[in-house]
Amino acid sequence: MEWVISILVMLSLIGSIMWVKPSPREKLISEIRLHARKLGFTVKMAEIEATRGKGEMEPQKLRLPAYHLPRKYLTKSEKGQWICWQVFRTENAANRGLPEGWSWKKGEFEVTKEMCDMICQLIEKLPKGVKALESTPIQFTVYWREEGGVDVLDAIFDAVQPFVKKEL
């Protein structure tokens, strides 16, 4: 009987330790977010409303990590003239100038053709885990499912640099 109790106590202790120990996915996310901070990203969980996809009655609400890169080099007048835009990885009728599978939520008829071409080039470089992009005078945001690893984050960071430094 003493052996049974001892074994149950040991299993309980081992179970508690395993419960506290982070999973491989949690370790990967922690590593990605630590690297993101070193690159200058601010990472927050965000709930965003996507555009309505084809055949959908209501827009989908997504809870995703938002990787924000601040814009530091804009003057006050540039911020005042800024054209904000937002695109989602959703099939929709509001897709003028975007690659297949992407749609506008904001800015479709406001961005210039050159800017639209730059957005398309950026989208082509991004991994499938990126679900949305947003550009405001304060920051550039990538909504990403954190699939892959630090190398994928580095590729995202390199791809968005033209948008963070200066936009037309």
C-alpha positions as a Python dict, from the first residue, in 0.01 Angstrom:
ca = {
    (1, 'M'): (0, 0, 0),
    (2, 'E'): (287, 236, 79),
    (3, 'W'): (428, 173, -268),
    (4, 'V'): (103, 270, -435),
    (5, 'I'): (85, 597, -240),
    (6, 'S'): (452, 672, -317),
    (7, 'I'): (398, 608, -687),
    (8, 'L'): (87, 830, -693),
    (9, 'V'): (274, 1112, -520),
    (10, 'M'): (565, 1080, -768),
    (11, 'L'): (327, 1080, -1067),
    (12, 'S'): (151, 1385, -925),
    (13, 'L'): (483, 1571, -891),
    (14, 'I'): (596, 1475, -1240),
    (15, 'G'): (260, 1581, -1383),
    (16, 'S'): (284, 1919, -1211),
    (17, 'I'): (633, 1976, -1349),
    (18, 'M'): (524, 1879, -1701),
    (19, 'W'): (222, 2113, -1676),
    (20, 'V'): (444, 2411, -1586),
    (21, 'K'): (705, 2335, -1853),
    (22, 'P'): (645, 2534, -2175),
    (23, 'S'): (549, 2341, -2487),
    (24, 'P'): (770, 2350, -2799),
    (25, 'R'): (522, 2592, -2963),
    (26, 'E'): (538, 2826, -2661),
    (27, 'K'): (919, 2817, -2672),
    (28, 'L'): (915, 2901, -3044),
    (29, 'I'): (675, 3194, -2996),
    (30, 'S'): (886, 3325, -2709),
    (31, 'E'): (1199, 3305, -2925),
    (32, 'I'): (1025, 3479, -3218),
    (33, 'R'): (889, 3761, -3000),
    (34, 'L'): (1222, 3818, -2828),
    (35, 'H'): (1389, 3844, -3169),
    (36, 'A'): (1109, 4075, -3286),
    (37, 'R'): (1186, 4318, -3003),
    (38, 'K'): (1552, 4319, -3105),
    (39, 'L'): (1446, 4413, -3461),
    (40, 'G'): (1230, 4700, -3333),
    (41, 'F'): (886, 4540, -3349),
    (42, 'T'): (624, 4588, -3082),
    (43, 'V'): (414, 4272, -3056),
    (44, 'K'): (59, 4274, -2919),
    (45, 'M'): (-240, 4049, -2956),
    (46, 'A'): (-506, 4227, -3161),
    (47, 'E'): (-862, 4155, -3260),
    (48, 'I'): (-932, 4280, -3609),
    (49, 'E'): (-1233, 4258, -3835),
    (50, 'A'): (-1144, 4125, -4178),
    (51, 'T'): (-1321, 4213, -4498),
    (52, 'R'): (-1618, 3995, -4586),
    (53, 'G'): (-1507, 3706, -4800),
    (54, 'K'): (-1703, 3596, -5105),
    (55, 'G'): (-2029, 3437, -4996),
    (56, 'E'): (-1997, 3549, -4633),
    (57, 'M'): (-2272, 3750, -4465),
    (58, 'E'): (-2060, 3891, -4182),
    (59, 'P'): (-1693, 3982, -4172),
    (60, 'Q'): (-1472, 3742, -3982),
    (61, 'K'): (-1316, 3859, -3654),
    (62, 'L'): (-956, 3750, -3616),
    (63, 'R'): (-742, 3744, -3303),
    (64, 'L'): (-384, 3759, -3421),
    (65, 'P'): (-44, 3877, -3303),
    (66, 'A'): (17, 4224, -3447),
    (67, 'Y'): (379, 4307, -3528),
    (68, 'H'): (407, 4688, -3527),
    (69, 'L'): (705, 4878, -3667),
    (70, 'P'): (695, 5246, -3571),
    (71, 'R'): (750, 5520, -3826),
    (72, 'K'): (1008, 5760, -3686),
    (73, 'Y'): (1108, 5963, -3989),
    (74, 'L'): (785, 6138, -4093),
    (75, 'T'): (737, 6511, -4050),
    (76, 'K'): (414, 6651, -3912),
    (77, 'S'): (297, 6757, -4258),
    (78, 'E'): (375, 6410, -4403),
    (79, 'K'): (170, 6251, -4126),
    (80, 'G'): (-120, 6483, -4207),
    (81, 'Q'): (-115, 6384, -4577),
    (82, 'W'): (-73, 6014, -4510),
    (83, 'I'): (-293, 5766, -4697),
    (84, 'C'): (-387, 5487, -4458),
    (85, 'W'): (-457, 5146, -4603),
    (86, 'Q'): (-534, 4792, -4487),
    (87, 'V'): (-537, 4466, -4683),
    (88, 'F'): (-643, 4113, -4583),
    (89, 'R'): (-574, 3765, -4713),
    (90, 'T'): (-938, 3717, -4815),
    (91, 'E'): (-1107, 3656, -5149),
    (92, 'N'): (-1335, 3955, -5206),
    (93, 'A'): (-1461, 4187, -5479),
    (94, 'A'): (-1256, 4479, -5338),
    (95, 'N'): (-929, 4354, -5481),
    (96, 'R'): (-835, 4615, -5743),
    (97, 'G'): (-463, 4584, -5812),
    (98, 'L'): (-394, 4318, -5547),
    (99, 'P'): (-277, 3959, -5600),
    (100, 'E'): (-537, 3684, -5602),
    (101, 'G'): (-660, 3599, -5253),
    (102, 'W'): (-604, 3951, -5111),
    (103, 'S'): (-863, 4225, -5061),
    (104, 'W'): (-878, 4586, -4950),
    (105, 'K'): (-1042, 4688, -4627),
    (106, 'K'): (-927, 5048, -4645),
    (107, 'G'): (-751, 5260, -4908),
    (108, 'E'): (-848, 5083, -5231),
    (109, 'F'): (-921, 5397, -5432),
    (110, 'E'): (-687, 5624, -5238),
    (111, 'V'): (-343, 5470, -5294),
    (112, 'T'): (-150, 5554, -5609),
    (113, 'K'): (-71, 5293, -5874),
    (114, 'E'): (296, 5300, -5768),
    (115, 'M'): (198, 5235, -5407),
    (116, 'C'): (-35, 4955, -5514),
    (117, 'D'): (252, 4796, -5710),
    (118, 'M'): (475, 4819, -5402),
    (119, 'I'): (206, 4653, -5189),
    (120, 'C'): (174, 4372, -5445),
    (121, 'Q'): (550, 4317, -5443),
    (122, 'L'): (545, 4303, -5064),
    (123, 'I'): (258, 4055, -5058),
    (124, 'E'): (446, 3825, -5298),
    (125, 'K'): (740, 3812, -5054),
    (126, 'L'): (533, 3734, -4745),
    (127, 'P'): (472, 3385, -4601),
    (128, 'K'): (122, 3235, -4593),
    (129, 'G'): (97, 3297, -4217),
    (130, 'V'): (62, 3671, -4278),
    (131, 'K'): (-312, 3743, -4272),
    (132, 'A'): (-324, 4124, -4299),
    (133, 'L'): (-116, 4439, -4346),
    (134, 'E'): (-191, 4789, -4224),
    (135, 'S'): (-22, 5120, -4288),
    (136, 'T'): (-83, 5432, -4079),
    (137, 'P'): (131, 5743, -4026),
    (138, 'I'): (232, 5607, -3687),
    (139, 'Q'): (326, 5249, -3771),
    (140, 'F'): (329, 4965, -4020),
    (141, 'T'): (160, 4650, -3890),
    (142, 'V'): (188, 4288, -3999),
    (143, 'Y'): (-76, 4051, -3863),
    (144, 'W'): (102, 3716, -3860),
    (145, 'R'): (18, 3372, -3719),
    (146, 'E'): (381, 3323, -3610),
    (147, 'E'): (428, 3017, -3829),
    (148, 'G'): (786, 2931, -3905),
    (149, 'G'): (1062, 3071, -3693),
    (150, 'V'): (1306, 3354, -3651),
    (151, 'D'): (1415, 3320, -4016),
    (152, 'V'): (1059, 3386, -4132),
    (153, 'L'): (1043, 3694, -3910),
    (154, 'D'): (1371, 3818, -4058),
    (155, 'A'): (1225, 3776, -4408),
    (156, 'I'): (914, 3971, -4307),
    (157, 'F'): (1128, 4246, -4153),
    (158, 'D'): (1340, 4279, -4468),
    (159, 'A'): (1031, 4283, -4692),
    (160, 'V'): (855, 4564, -4503),
    (161, 'Q'): (1155, 4798, -4476),
    (162, 'P'): (1061, 5010, -4781),
    (163, 'F'): (724, 5079, -4618),
    (164, 'V'): (864, 5171, -4279),
    (165, 'K'): (1143, 5401, -4397),
    (166, 'K'): (940, 5616, -4633),
    (167, 'E'): (625, 5570, -4838),
    (168, 'L'): (500, 5775, -5128),
}
